[in-house]
């Protein structure tokens, strides 16, 4: 948003792309089976578009987890920022096995 447009609309709050991306990244971590994420956002007016790259727990169902993340991000970003989310693109980076180090007692 340009300075002249912001000056013409006093009291208008803008949210930076980076801030929206961080909010969405935290929201993605709220979804079960998401182990890591990187989210970029683009805000145009009152509309945001999100691009999320996720690391998922193996053997999580990829399609249904991506759908849950997509819906959760749209809802949480709208709730926390007041922006309408028009598009949420989700790609899967890694599938990681949930391996805990087992200790032996001798």
Secondary structure as UniProt FT lines:
FT   HELIX           3..8
FT   TURN            10..11
FT   HELIX           17..28
FT   TURN            29..30
FT   TURN            32..33
FT   STRAND          34..44
FT   TURN            45..46
FT   STRAND          47..58
FT   HELIX           62..81
FT   STRAND          84..97
//
